[in-house]
Amino acid sequence: MDQLRAEHDRVQRTVHPGIEQFLAEPVWCLASRYLAHPAFDNAVLTYCRRIVEPSAFRWPVSKIFAQKMRYITCYMLIGLAARFDAGKGPAPTMTLLQTVVPGSSRQVSDLIAGLRAGGYVEAHRNAQDRREIRLRPTMPLVTEIARSPMAFLEMSGLLEDHGLFEALSADPSRISSLIARSTEAFQSSDILFAPFETIVEFTNRDSGYSMLCALMGAYLARQAGESWALPLTYDALAHRFQVSRQHVGNVLAIATKRGLVSLHAGAIQDMDPTLVTEFSCWAAGQMAHFRLQAA
């Protein structure tokens, strides 16, 4: 524990209070090494650029990505289907999915109905039991849901010089297996998401996490003396993330009304160090998590 704190002190990074009790866990041991890496901030900046890029996904991304309940529903469906295909779990049915996600049964069924209508989830009747309908995510859905995990894995490769991102990208079926292992880890003990209260609050809003990445990316780019292409105006963010200007204002208020972020004319002026610390530790934990699950 003392050694881990010393690593943080060496690079003048503060440990986010929510993870102090978990620093001895293997994932946080690896995350601490990432935090101490001199290229860590650049890796996080690159990650943020990946997340705010326009998506090729045809269904509105704000209805899938970066809203906790809907994202977790898709994430869990991918994990259930991958475990079933590997002979390690039951068939991924609607009933099973509804028991393992945080939303109500109606919310889950409505989301899956929409994804089925868009062709992103398929339903197949069990030939041996015609009453059982199995759900199957299509590869476009897997690819979209895996944007953040794969970006974190890619960033860990920048810090460690491993080739796991390239290996999984060359074999998309392995991406579903990665998500399956990730869901098992989260179901066992959530020491990577729940401790980050501000990030959790952003993820409760449509495209909230994407907007948080835009704020963080703009801040890190400014600190590094680099350009940041996405203006932090209501119009630009609403257009990029397919939400209303009012919704953008409501999401940004999570940070601006608390003095965590100050904005002027579509550019970031300052960011409270506590938010920088929270996001940095969150990102390091995610990099470490997917690095360990992909190994």
Disulfide bonds with the S-S distance in Angstrom:
none
